[in-house]
């Protein structure tokens, strides 16, 4: 009976997460289209987006959009890898939800950069996370710090050797490693989104960042339970 209850609870939690993100995506897309209309109107009046209130290239808004787009791309990559390495429906469903959500959000972030007519790479060779003043503080990174020449460039990102290892594993071993990597990834993403929520100046981007925090924290709890079901736990 307990096992059945746990399964039902997990299914309900995943359903709630998907519904919440579907609603959030609709709201964010509406905001994106509204922003596009405003910029188009400004252009018709002969005003450039920069004079219409677009953030500066070195702002937290621009930095977060650039860095989180890259961060999300790796989450999508990991999700597609594990999809082909396991037959477990719960893991495959989680991977699909993450890939779908983060691909959509990445599109929004890159779309904002286009609307603002800002580059998708940091100007002047500025390193990732320069917009996040606390980025040099280890506590701000959250999750596993890949570090090193082969490591990730941002909080929680997996290193290339870790991604290659995930691609070689099968079954439960692939599931556990994916859940551990994605837990690290989400922790780093939450830290970045929290920073944007408090430092970004564009209200729509702040709302998207707060939605990321809520959604990824919910998935962190789900992944912790899924790891426990497999006799494992998040990495230290």
C-alpha positions in Angstrom: 0.0 0.0 0.0 2.8 2.4 0.8 4.5 1.7 -2.5 1.3 2.4 -4.4 0.7 5.6 -2.4 4.3 6.8 -3.1 3.8 6.0 -6.8 0.6 8.0 -6.9 2.1 10.9 -5.1 5.1 11.0 -7.5 2.8 10.9 -10.5 0.7 13.7 -9.1 3.8 15.8 -8.4 5.0 15.3 -12.0 1.6 16.2 -13.3 1.5 19.4 -11.2 4.9 20.4 -12.3 4.0 20.0 -16.0 0.7 21.9 -15.6 2.6 24.7 -13.8 5.2 25.0 -16.4 2.7 24.9 -19.3 0.8 27.8 -17.7 4.1 29.6 -17.1 5.2 29.1 -20.7 2.0 30.7 -22.0 2.4 33.7 -19.7 6.0 34.2 -20.7 5.3 33.8 -24.4 2.5 36.4 -24.1 5.0 38.8 -22.4 7.6 38.0 -25.2 5.1 38.8 -27.9 4.0 42.0 -26.1 7.7 43.0 -25.9 8.1 42.3 -29.6 5.2 44.5 -30.4 6.6 47.3 -28.3 9.9 47.1 -30.0 8.3 47.0 -33.5 6.3 50.1 -32.6 9.4 51.9 -31.5 11.2 51.0 -34.7 8.3 52.4 -36.8 8.6 55.7 -34.9 12.3 55.8 -35.8 13.5 54.9 -32.3 16.1 52.2 -31.7 15.5 49.5 -29.1 18.3 50.9 -26.9 16.4 54.2 -26.6 13.2 52.3 -26.0 14.5 51.0 -22.7 16.5 47.9 -23.7 19.1 46.8 -21.0 22.8 47.5 -21.5 25.0 44.8 -22.9 26.8 44.4 -19.6 23.6 44.4 -17.5 22.4 41.6 -15.3 19.4 41.2 -17.7 21.7 40.6 -20.7 24.2 38.5 -18.8 21.5 36.2 -17.4 19.8 35.8 -20.8 23.1 34.8 -22.4 24.4 32.5 -19.7 21.1 30.8 -18.9 20.6 30.1 -22.6 23.9 28.2 -22.6 23.1 26.5 -19.2 19.7 25.4 -20.5 21.2 24.0 -23.7 23.3 21.5 -21.7 20.2 20.4 -19.7 18.5 19.6 -23.0 21.5 17.7 -24.2 21.7 15.6 -21.1 17.9 14.8 -21.3 18.3 13.6 -24.9 21.3 11.4 -23.9 19.5 9.6 -21.1 16.3 9.2 -23.2 18.3 6.8 -25.4 20.1 5.0 -22.5 17.1 3.8 -20.4 13.7 2.2 -20.8 12.4 3.6 -17.5 9.3 5.6 -18.2 9.6 7.8 -15.2 13.1 8.9 -16.1 12.2 9.3 -19.8 9.2 11.4 -18.8 11.3 13.6 -16.5 13.9 14.0 -19.3 11.2 15.0 -21.8 9.7 17.6 -19.4 13.1 19.1 -18.7 14.1 19.2 -22.4 10.7 20.7 -23.4 10.6 23.3 -20.7 14.2 24.5 -20.9 14.2 24.5 -24.7 11.2 26.8 -24.6 12.8 29.1 -22.0 16.0 29.2 -23.9 14.1 30.4 -26.9 12.5 33.2 -24.8 15.9 34.3 -23.5 17.5 34.3 -27.0 14.4 36.1 -28.3 14.8 38.9 -25.8 18.4 39.3 -26.8 17.3 39.7 -30.4 14.6 42.2 -29.4 17.2 44.2 -27.5 19.6 43.9 -30.4 22.3 42.6 -28.0 24.9 40.0 -28.8 24.4 36.4 -27.7 28.0 36.2 -26.5 29.5 38.4 -23.8 31.1 41.6 -25.3 34.8 42.1 -25.0 35.6 38.5 -24.0 33.9 38.9 -20.7 33.8 35.6 -18.9 30.5 33.8 -18.1 28.8 34.9 -14.8 30.5 38.4 -14.7 27.0 39.8 -14.3 26.5 37.9 -11.1 28.7 39.8 -8.6 28.6 36.8 -6.2 29.7 34.5 -8.9 33.3 34.3 -7.4 31.8 33.1 -4.1 31.6 29.3 -4.0 28.3 29.5 -2.1 26.7 31.3 -5.0 27.4 28.5 -7.4 25.4 25.7 -5.8 25.7 22.1 -6.8 28.8 20.4 -8.1 31.5 22.6 -9.5 32.9 20.9 -12.6 35.9 23.3 -12.8 39.2 22.5 -14.5 40.1 22.7 -18.2 37.4 20.1 -19.0 34.9 21.5 -16.6 31.7 23.4 -17.1 31.9 27.2 -17.4 28.9 27.9 -15.1 27.4 26.7 -11.8 26.4 23.0 -11.9 27.3 22.4 -15.5 28.6 18.9 -16.3 32.1 18.5 -17.8 32.5 17.1 -21.2 34.0 13.8 -19.8 30.9 13.5 -17.6 28.6 13.9 -20.6 30.6 11.3 -22.5 30.4 8.9 -19.5 26.6 9.4 -19.4 26.5 8.4 -23.0 28.2 5.1 -22.3 26.0 4.0 -19.4 22.8 2.0 -19.6 19.8 1.2 -17.5 19.9 2.0 -13.8 23.5 3.3 -13.9 22.6 5.8 -16.6 19.4 6.8 -14.7 21.4 7.4 -11.4 24.2 9.4 -13.1 21.7 11.5 -15.1 19.7 12.3 -11.9 22.9 13.3 -10.1 24.2 15.4 -13.0 20.8 17.1 -13.4 20.5 17.7 -9.6 23.9 19.6 -9.8 22.7 21.4 -12.9 19.4 22.5 -11.3 21.1 23.7 -8.1 23.4 25.9 -10.3 20.5 27.1 -12.3 18.5 28.0 -9.2 21.4 30.1 -7.9 21.6 31.9 -11.3 17.8 32.5 -11.5 17.7 33.8 -7.9 20.4 36.3 -8.8 18.4 37.5 -11.8 15.2 37.7 -9.8 16.9 40.2 -7.4 19.2 42.0 -9.9 17.6 42.0 -13.3 15.7 45.2 -14.2 13.2 43.8 -16.8 10.0 42.7 -15.0 9.2 39.9 -17.5 12.7 38.4 -17.1 12.4 38.6 -13.3 9.1 36.7 -13.5 10.6 34.1 -15.7 13.6 33.7 -13.4 11.3 33.3 -10.4 9.3 30.7 -12.3 12.6 28.8 -13.0 13.4 28.8 -9.3 10.0 27.4 -8.4 10.0 24.8 -11.1 13.6 23.5 -10.7 13.2 23.3 -6.9 10.2 21.1 -7.4 12.1 18.9 -9.8 15.0 18.7 -7.3 12.7 17.1 -4.8 11.4 14.7 -7.4 14.9 13.7 -8.4 16.0 13.2 -4.8 13.1 10.7 -4.4 14.0 9.0 -7.7 17.6 8.6 -6.6 16.5 7.1 -3.3 14.2 4.6 -5.2 17.4 3.5 -6.9 19.5 3.3 -3.7 21.5 6.4 -4.5 21.6 10.0 -3.5 22.8 13.4 -4.9 26.5 14.0 -5.1 28.1 16.0 -2.2 
